[in-house]
């Protein structure tokens, strides 16, 4: 009896291994926020308004979420990239919503380059914060560019 249980366990493990090794890595699937500027701003203002008191006008929004994995033999991972364009005079109010980032953060960009995303060179000069409450996840970073009035938010699931 014990040998048959061990044999079934071994066969099950080999089957799972073979299935997982025979599948190609799934491509990254991207879902980008679309619509007019007014629609994008309204959508993000509604999302943020449920989390915080929005400290000023949002002038524009860009957002893309990437899904890595297909949920087969485990969950998918997600990466989100958000840019808020705010008025320059409101930047300090937005910064007050955020906590300084406790550890160093590395530059990350969407798999498919986006013209609205921060460059690696500019990223090095920005003030870094925790991504919450501007993102659903606590993993990642928020970077504020006071000169341009842009707030970049990168978050990911684990």
PyMOL commands that place a pseudoatom at each C-alpha (Angstrom):
pseudoatom trace, name=CA, resn=UNK, resi=1, chain=A, elem=C, hetatm=0, pos=[0.000, 0.000, 0.000]
pseudoatom trace, name=CA, resn=UNK, resi=2, chain=A, elem=C, hetatm=0, pos=[2.725, 2.436, 0.988]
pseudoatom trace, name=CA, resn=UNK, resi=3, chain=A, elem=C, hetatm=0, pos=[4.672, 1.729, -2.228]
pseudoatom trace, name=CA, resn=UNK, resi=4, chain=A, elem=C, hetatm=0, pos=[1.623, 2.390, -4.393]
pseudoatom trace, name=CA, resn=UNK, resi=5, chain=A, elem=C, hetatm=0, pos=[1.079, 5.740, -2.671]
pseudoatom trace, name=CA, resn=UNK, resi=6, chain=A, elem=C, hetatm=0, pos=[4.742, 6.670, -3.214]
pseudoatom trace, name=CA, resn=UNK, resi=7, chain=A, elem=C, hetatm=0, pos=[4.505, 5.530, -6.838]
pseudoatom trace, name=CA, resn=UNK, resi=8, chain=A, elem=C, hetatm=0, pos=[1.372, 7.635, -7.444]
pseudoatom trace, name=CA, resn=UNK, resi=9, chain=A, elem=C, hetatm=0, pos=[3.075, 10.638, -5.825]
pseudoatom trace, name=CA, resn=UNK, resi=10, chain=A, elem=C, hetatm=0, pos=[6.129, 10.188, -8.046]
pseudoatom trace, name=CA, resn=UNK, resi=11, chain=A, elem=C, hetatm=0, pos=[4.016, 9.840, -11.194]
pseudoatom trace, name=CA, resn=UNK, resi=12, chain=A, elem=C, hetatm=0, pos=[2.014, 12.968, -10.260]
pseudoatom trace, name=CA, resn=UNK, resi=13, chain=A, elem=C, hetatm=0, pos=[5.186, 14.973, -9.628]
pseudoatom trace, name=CA, resn=UNK, resi=14, chain=A, elem=C, hetatm=0, pos=[6.719, 13.848, -12.936]
pseudoatom trace, name=CA, resn=UNK, resi=15, chain=A, elem=C, hetatm=0, pos=[3.524, 14.727, -14.799]
pseudoatom trace, name=CA, resn=UNK, resi=16, chain=A, elem=C, hetatm=0, pos=[3.410, 18.212, -13.263]
pseudoatom trace, name=CA, resn=UNK, resi=17, chain=A, elem=C, hetatm=0, pos=[7.088, 18.725, -14.059]
pseudoatom trace, name=CA, resn=UNK, resi=18, chain=A, elem=C, hetatm=0, pos=[6.661, 17.581, -17.658]
pseudoatom trace, name=CA, resn=UNK, resi=19, chain=A, elem=C, hetatm=0, pos=[3.640, 19.820, -18.214]
pseudoatom trace, name=CA, resn=UNK, resi=20, chain=A, elem=C, hetatm=0, pos=[5.350, 22.863, -16.740]
pseudoatom trace, name=CA, resn=UNK, resi=21, chain=A, elem=C, hetatm=0, pos=[8.533, 22.291, -18.759]
pseudoatom trace, name=CA, resn=UNK, resi=22, chain=A, elem=C, hetatm=0, pos=[6.717, 21.734, -22.033]
pseudoatom trace, name=CA, resn=UNK, resi=23, chain=A, elem=C, hetatm=0, pos=[4.933, 25.096, -21.992]
pseudoatom trace, name=CA, resn=UNK, resi=24, chain=A, elem=C, hetatm=0, pos=[6.609, 28.132, -23.436]
pseudoatom trace, name=CA, resn=UNK, resi=25, chain=A, elem=C, hetatm=0, pos=[6.820, 31.183, -21.234]
pseudoatom trace, name=CA, resn=UNK, resi=26, chain=A, elem=C, hetatm=0, pos=[3.720, 33.241, -21.875]
pseudoatom trace, name=CA, resn=UNK, resi=27, chain=A, elem=C, hetatm=0, pos=[4.153, 36.630, -23.439]
pseudoatom trace, name=CA, resn=UNK, resi=28, chain=A, elem=C, hetatm=0, pos=[3.589, 39.731, -21.392]
pseudoatom trace, name=CA, resn=UNK, resi=29, chain=A, elem=C, hetatm=0, pos=[0.070, 41.017, -21.960]
pseudoatom trace, name=CA, resn=UNK, resi=30, chain=A, elem=C, hetatm=0, pos=[-0.435, 44.767, -21.652]
pseudoatom trace, name=CA, resn=UNK, resi=31, chain=A, elem=C, hetatm=0, pos=[-3.688, 46.579, -20.912]
pseudoatom trace, name=CA, resn=UNK, resi=32, chain=A, elem=C, hetatm=0, pos=[-3.543, 50.335, -21.386]
pseudoatom trace, name=CA, resn=UNK, resi=33, chain=A, elem=C, hetatm=0, pos=[-6.000, 52.939, -20.151]
pseudoatom trace, name=CA, resn=UNK, resi=34, chain=A, elem=C, hetatm=0, pos=[-7.692, 54.415, -23.197]
pseudoatom trace, name=CA, resn=UNK, resi=35, chain=A, elem=C, hetatm=0, pos=[-10.226, 57.123, -23.864]
pseudoatom trace, name=CA, resn=UNK, resi=36, chain=A, elem=C, hetatm=0, pos=[-10.067, 60.862, -24.109]
pseudoatom trace, name=CA, resn=UNK, resi=37, chain=A, elem=C, hetatm=0, pos=[-7.970, 62.893, -21.692]
pseudoatom trace, name=CA, resn=UNK, resi=38, chain=A, elem=C, hetatm=0, pos=[-11.157, 63.847, -19.832]
pseudoatom trace, name=CA, resn=UNK, resi=39, chain=A, elem=C, hetatm=0, pos=[-12.236, 60.196, -19.534]
pseudoatom trace, name=CA, resn=UNK, resi=40, chain=A, elem=C, hetatm=0, pos=[-8.818, 59.059, -18.300]
pseudoatom trace, name=CA, resn=UNK, resi=41, chain=A, elem=C, hetatm=0, pos=[-8.671, 61.891, -15.756]
pseudoatom trace, name=CA, resn=UNK, resi=42, chain=A, elem=C, hetatm=0, pos=[-12.201, 61.156, -14.505]
pseudoatom trace, name=CA, resn=UNK, resi=43, chain=A, elem=C, hetatm=0, pos=[-11.443, 57.441, -14.131]
pseudoatom trace, name=CA, resn=UNK, resi=44, chain=A, elem=C, hetatm=0, pos=[-8.248, 58.072, -12.153]
pseudoatom trace, name=CA, resn=UNK, resi=45, chain=A, elem=C, hetatm=0, pos=[-9.796, 60.848, -10.053]
pseudoatom trace, name=CA, resn=UNK, resi=46, chain=A, elem=C, hetatm=0, pos=[-12.585, 58.422, -9.096]
pseudoatom trace, name=CA, resn=UNK, resi=47, chain=A, elem=C, hetatm=0, pos=[-10.056, 55.674, -8.215]
pseudoatom trace, name=CA, resn=UNK, resi=48, chain=A, elem=C, hetatm=0, pos=[-7.846, 58.005, -6.169]
pseudoatom trace, name=CA, resn=UNK, resi=49, chain=A, elem=C, hetatm=0, pos=[-10.799, 59.805, -4.576]
pseudoatom trace, name=CA, resn=UNK, resi=50, chain=A, elem=C, hetatm=0, pos=[-11.807, 56.549, -2.895]
pseudoatom trace, name=CA, resn=UNK, resi=51, chain=A, elem=C, hetatm=0, pos=[-8.327, 56.279, -1.333]
pseudoatom trace, name=CA, resn=UNK, resi=52, chain=A, elem=C, hetatm=0, pos=[-7.225, 59.851, -0.526]
pseudoatom trace, name=CA, resn=UNK, resi=53, chain=A, elem=C, hetatm=0, pos=[-8.297, 63.473, -0.625]
pseudoatom trace, name=CA, resn=UNK, resi=54, chain=A, elem=C, hetatm=0, pos=[-6.942, 64.487, -4.036]
pseudoatom trace, name=CA, resn=UNK, resi=55, chain=A, elem=C, hetatm=0, pos=[-4.762, 67.573, -3.374]
pseudoatom trace, name=CA, resn=UNK, resi=56, chain=A, elem=C, hetatm=0, pos=[-5.263, 69.304, -6.700]
pseudoatom trace, name=CA, resn=UNK, resi=57, chain=A, elem=C, hetatm=0, pos=[-6.300, 69.075, -10.294]
pseudoatom trace, name=CA, resn=UNK, resi=58, chain=A, elem=C, hetatm=0, pos=[-5.183, 66.074, -12.338]
pseudoatom trace, name=CA, resn=UNK, resi=59, chain=A, elem=C, hetatm=0, pos=[-4.467, 67.383, -15.825]
pseudoatom trace, name=CA, resn=UNK, resi=60, chain=A, elem=C, hetatm=0, pos=[-3.733, 64.095, -17.580]
pseudoatom trace, name=CA, resn=UNK, resi=61, chain=A, elem=C, hetatm=0, pos=[-3.184, 60.411, -16.863]
pseudoatom trace, name=CA, resn=UNK, resi=62, chain=A, elem=C, hetatm=0, pos=[-1.363, 57.568, -18.564]
pseudoatom trace, name=CA, resn=UNK, resi=63, chain=A, elem=C, hetatm=0, pos=[-1.583, 53.989, -17.305]
pseudoatom trace, name=CA, resn=UNK, resi=64, chain=A, elem=C, hetatm=0, pos=[-0.589, 50.547, -18.500]
pseudoatom trace, name=CA, resn=UNK, resi=65, chain=A, elem=C, hetatm=0, pos=[-0.726, 47.249, -16.634]
pseudoatom trace, name=CA, resn=UNK, resi=66, chain=A, elem=C, hetatm=0, pos=[1.323, 44.247, -17.716]
pseudoatom trace, name=CA, resn=UNK, resi=67, chain=A, elem=C, hetatm=0, pos=[0.389, 40.688, -16.837]
pseudoatom trace, name=CA, resn=UNK, resi=68, chain=A, elem=C, hetatm=0, pos=[3.251, 38.233, -16.735]
pseudoatom trace, name=CA, resn=UNK, resi=69, chain=A, elem=C, hetatm=0, pos=[2.131, 34.622, -16.816]
pseudoatom trace, name=CA, resn=UNK, resi=70, chain=A, elem=C, hetatm=0, pos=[-1.126, 32.990, -17.714]
pseudoatom trace, name=CA, resn=UNK, resi=71, chain=A, elem=C, hetatm=0, pos=[-2.244, 31.606, -14.363]
pseudoatom trace, name=CA, resn=UNK, resi=72, chain=A, elem=C, hetatm=0, pos=[-1.360, 28.040, -15.456]
pseudoatom trace, name=CA, resn=UNK, resi=73, chain=A, elem=C, hetatm=0, pos=[0.357, 26.188, -12.612]
pseudoatom trace, name=CA, resn=UNK, resi=74, chain=A, elem=C, hetatm=0, pos=[0.457, 29.299, -10.480]
pseudoatom trace, name=CA, resn=UNK, resi=75, chain=A, elem=C, hetatm=0, pos=[-0.739, 32.875, -10.359]
pseudoatom trace, name=CA, resn=UNK, resi=76, chain=A, elem=C, hetatm=0, pos=[0.215, 35.597, -12.788]
pseudoatom trace, name=CA, resn=UNK, resi=77, chain=A, elem=C, hetatm=0, pos=[2.304, 38.571, -11.755]
pseudoatom trace, name=CA, resn=UNK, resi=78, chain=A, elem=C, hetatm=0, pos=[1.344, 42.151, -12.539]
pseudoatom trace, name=CA, resn=UNK, resi=79, chain=A, elem=C, hetatm=0, pos=[3.324, 45.343, -13.117]
pseudoatom trace, name=CA, resn=UNK, resi=80, chain=A, elem=C, hetatm=0, pos=[1.592, 48.718, -13.337]
pseudoatom trace, name=CA, resn=UNK, resi=81, chain=A, elem=C, hetatm=0, pos=[2.927, 52.005, -14.675]
pseudoatom trace, name=CA, resn=UNK, resi=82, chain=A, elem=C, hetatm=0, pos=[1.039, 55.227, -13.939]
pseudoatom trace, name=CA, resn=UNK, resi=83, chain=A, elem=C, hetatm=0, pos=[1.801, 58.857, -14.721]
pseudoatom trace, name=CA, resn=UNK, resi=84, chain=A, elem=C, hetatm=0, pos=[-0.202, 61.713, -13.257]
pseudoatom trace, name=CA, resn=UNK, resi=85, chain=A, elem=C, hetatm=0, pos=[0.244, 65.143, -14.795]
pseudoatom trace, name=CA, resn=UNK, resi=86, chain=A, elem=C, hetatm=0, pos=[-0.610, 67.720, -12.137]
pseudoatom trace, name=CA, resn=UNK, resi=87, chain=A, elem=C, hetatm=0, pos=[-0.268, 71.461, -11.825]
pseudoatom trace, name=CA, resn=UNK, resi=88, chain=A, elem=C, hetatm=0, pos=[3.188, 72.566, -10.690]
pseudoatom trace, name=CA, resn=UNK, resi=89, chain=A, elem=C, hetatm=0, pos=[1.741, 74.474, -7.747]
pseudoatom trace, name=CA, resn=UNK, resi=90, chain=A, elem=C, hetatm=0, pos=[0.026, 71.261, -6.537]
pseudoatom trace, name=CA, resn=UNK, resi=91, chain=A, elem=C, hetatm=0, pos=[3.147, 69.045, -6.521]
pseudoatom trace, name=CA, resn=UNK, resi=92, chain=A, elem=C, hetatm=0, pos=[3.930, 69.672, -2.838]
pseudoatom trace, name=CA, resn=UNK, resi=93, chain=A, elem=C, hetatm=0, pos=[0.388, 68.656, -1.869]
pseudoatom trace, name=CA, resn=UNK, resi=94, chain=A, elem=C, hetatm=0, pos=[0.804, 65.396, -3.768]
pseudoatom trace, name=CA, resn=UNK, resi=95, chain=A, elem=C, hetatm=0, pos=[4.161, 64.796, -2.083]
pseudoatom trace, name=CA, resn=UNK, resi=96, chain=A, elem=C, hetatm=0, pos=[2.514, 65.212, 1.340]
pseudoatom trace, name=CA, resn=UNK, resi=97, chain=A, elem=C, hetatm=0, pos=[0.317, 62.190, 0.538]
pseudoatom trace, name=CA, resn=UNK, resi=98, chain=A, elem=C, hetatm=0, pos=[3.387, 60.018, 0.132]
pseudoatom trace, name=CA, resn=UNK, resi=99, chain=A, elem=C, hetatm=0, pos=[5.967, 58.508, 2.478]
pseudoatom trace, name=CA, resn=UNK, resi=100, chain=A, elem=C, hetatm=0, pos=[9.659, 58.653, 1.496]
pseudoatom trace, name=CA, resn=UNK, resi=101, chain=A, elem=C, hetatm=0, pos=[10.940, 55.372, 0.120]
pseudoatom trace, name=CA, resn=UNK, resi=102, chain=A, elem=C, hetatm=0, pos=[12.793, 53.459, 2.828]
pseudoatom trace, name=CA, resn=UNK, resi=103, chain=A, elem=C, hetatm=0, pos=[15.191, 51.611, 0.514]
pseudoatom trace, name=CA, resn=UNK, resi=104, chain=A, elem=C, hetatm=0, pos=[16.887, 52.235, -2.816]
pseudoatom trace, name=CA, resn=UNK, resi=105, chain=A, elem=C, hetatm=0, pos=[14.791, 51.625, -5.917]
pseudoatom trace, name=CA, resn=UNK, resi=106, chain=A, elem=C, hetatm=0, pos=[15.893, 50.554, -9.348]
pseudoatom trace, name=CA, resn=UNK, resi=107, chain=A, elem=C, hetatm=0, pos=[14.606, 51.965, -12.603]
pseudoatom trace, name=CA, resn=UNK, resi=108, chain=A, elem=C, hetatm=0, pos=[11.830, 49.991, -14.274]
pseudoatom trace, name=CA, resn=UNK, resi=109, chain=A, elem=C, hetatm=0, pos=[10.033, 50.645, -17.540]
pseudoatom trace, name=CA, resn=UNK, resi=110, chain=A, elem=C, hetatm=0, pos=[7.158, 49.024, -19.437]
pseudoatom trace, name=CA, resn=UNK, resi=111, chain=A, elem=C, hetatm=0, pos=[8.104, 46.106, -21.692]
pseudoatom trace, name=CA, resn=UNK, resi=112, chain=A, elem=C, hetatm=0, pos=[6.947, 48.130, -24.700]
pseudoatom trace, name=CA, resn=UNK, resi=113, chain=A, elem=C, hetatm=0, pos=[8.431, 51.624, -24.421]
pseudoatom trace, name=CA, resn=UNK, resi=114, chain=A, elem=C, hetatm=0, pos=[5.916, 54.405, -23.802]
pseudoatom trace, name=CA, resn=UNK, resi=115, chain=A, elem=C, hetatm=0, pos=[6.697, 58.016, -24.682]
pseudoatom trace, name=CA, resn=UNK, resi=116, chain=A, elem=C, hetatm=0, pos=[5.079, 59.212, -21.454]
pseudoatom trace, name=CA, resn=UNK, resi=117, chain=A, elem=C, hetatm=0, pos=[7.227, 57.084, -19.094]
pseudoatom trace, name=CA, resn=UNK, resi=118, chain=A, elem=C, hetatm=0, pos=[10.222, 58.545, -17.256]
pseudoatom trace, name=CA, resn=UNK, resi=119, chain=A, elem=C, hetatm=0, pos=[13.652, 57.962, -18.807]
pseudoatom trace, name=CA, resn=UNK, resi=120, chain=A, elem=C, hetatm=0, pos=[16.332, 56.185, -16.820]
pseudoatom trace, name=CA, resn=UNK, resi=121, chain=A, elem=C, hetatm=0, pos=[18.421, 59.357, -16.838]
pseudoatom trace, name=CA, resn=UNK, resi=122, chain=A, elem=C, hetatm=0, pos=[15.590, 61.513, -15.456]
pseudoatom trace, name=CA, resn=UNK, resi=123, chain=A, elem=C, hetatm=0, pos=[14.658, 58.846, -12.886]
pseudoatom trace, name=CA, resn=UNK, resi=124, chain=A, elem=C, hetatm=0, pos=[18.047, 59.310, -11.193]
pseudoatom trace, name=CA, resn=UNK, resi=125, chain=A, elem=C, hetatm=0, pos=[17.150, 62.943, -10.368]
pseudoatom trace, name=CA, resn=UNK, resi=126, chain=A, elem=C, hetatm=0, pos=[13.651, 62.412, -8.939]
pseudoatom trace, name=CA, resn=UNK, resi=127, chain=A, elem=C, hetatm=0, pos=[12.362, 62.319, -5.351]
pseudoatom trace, name=CA, resn=UNK, resi=128, chain=A, elem=C, hetatm=0, pos=[11.314, 58.737, -4.496]
pseudoatom trace, name=CA, resn=UNK, resi=129, chain=A, elem=C, hetatm=0, pos=[8.369, 57.664, -2.350]
pseudoatom trace, name=CA, resn=UNK, resi=130, chain=A, elem=C, hetatm=0, pos=[6.320, 54.585, -1.480]
pseudoatom trace, name=CA, resn=UNK, resi=131, chain=A, elem=C, hetatm=0, pos=[3.726, 53.857, -4.212]
pseudoatom trace, name=CA, resn=UNK, resi=132, chain=A, elem=C, hetatm=0, pos=[0.746, 53.722, -1.829]
pseudoatom trace, name=CA, resn=UNK, resi=133, chain=A, elem=C, hetatm=0, pos=[-1.817, 55.291, -1.756]
pseudoatom trace, name=CA, resn=UNK, resi=134, chain=A, elem=C, hetatm=0, pos=[-1.504, 56.068, -5.482]
pseudoatom trace, name=CA, resn=UNK, resi=135, chain=A, elem=C, hetatm=0, pos=[-1.281, 52.365, -6.358]
pseudoatom trace, name=CA, resn=UNK, resi=136, chain=A, elem=C, hetatm=0, pos=[-3.127, 49.266, -5.217]
pseudoatom trace, name=CA, resn=UNK, resi=137, chain=A, elem=C, hetatm=0, pos=[0.139, 47.524, -4.347]
pseudoatom trace, name=CA, resn=UNK, resi=138, chain=A, elem=C, hetatm=0, pos=[2.644, 48.536, -1.703]
pseudoatom trace, name=CA, resn=UNK, resi=139, chain=A, elem=C, hetatm=0, pos=[5.512, 47.150, -3.814]
pseudoatom trace, name=CA, resn=UNK, resi=140, chain=A, elem=C, hetatm=0, pos=[7.340, 49.564, -6.102]
pseudoatom trace, name=CA, resn=UNK, resi=141, chain=A, elem=C, hetatm=0, pos=[7.923, 53.309, -6.020]
pseudoatom trace, name=CA, resn=UNK, resi=142, chain=A, elem=C, hetatm=0, pos=[6.503, 56.716, -6.804]
pseudoatom trace, name=CA, resn=UNK, resi=143, chain=A, elem=C, hetatm=0, pos=[8.783, 59.373, -8.259]
pseudoatom trace, name=CA, resn=UNK, resi=144, chain=A, elem=C, hetatm=0, pos=[7.920, 63.056, -8.298]
pseudoatom trace, name=CA, resn=UNK, resi=145, chain=A, elem=C, hetatm=0, pos=[9.270, 65.452, -10.930]
pseudoatom trace, name=CA, resn=UNK, resi=146, chain=A, elem=C, hetatm=0, pos=[8.523, 68.905, -9.477]
pseudoatom trace, name=CA, resn=UNK, resi=147, chain=A, elem=C, hetatm=0, pos=[9.726, 70.777, -12.580]
pseudoatom trace, name=CA, resn=UNK, resi=148, chain=A, elem=C, hetatm=0, pos=[7.348, 69.004, -14.978]
pseudoatom trace, name=CA, resn=UNK, resi=149, chain=A, elem=C, hetatm=0, pos=[4.475, 68.339, -12.547]
pseudoatom trace, name=CA, resn=UNK, resi=150, chain=A, elem=C, hetatm=0, pos=[4.613, 64.617, -13.292]
pseudoatom trace, name=CA, resn=UNK, resi=151, chain=A, elem=C, hetatm=0, pos=[4.204, 61.855, -10.749]
pseudoatom trace, name=CA, resn=UNK, resi=152, chain=A, elem=C, hetatm=0, pos=[5.426, 58.447, -11.920]
pseudoatom trace, name=CA, resn=UNK, resi=153, chain=A, elem=C, hetatm=0, pos=[4.205, 55.343, -10.103]
pseudoatom trace, name=CA, resn=UNK, resi=154, chain=A, elem=C, hetatm=0, pos=[5.526, 51.824, -10.618]
pseudoatom trace, name=CA, resn=UNK, resi=155, chain=A, elem=C, hetatm=0, pos=[3.929, 48.975, -8.668]
pseudoatom trace, name=CA, resn=UNK, resi=156, chain=A, elem=C, hetatm=0, pos=[3.943, 45.208, -8.902]
pseudoatom trace, name=CA, resn=UNK, resi=157, chain=A, elem=C, hetatm=0, pos=[2.462, 42.091, -7.349]
pseudoatom trace, name=CA, resn=UNK, resi=158, chain=A, elem=C, hetatm=0, pos=[4.478, 39.373, -5.662]
for i in range(1, 158): cmd.bond("trace and resi %d" % i, "trace and resi %d" % (i + 1))
show_as sticks, trace
zoom trace
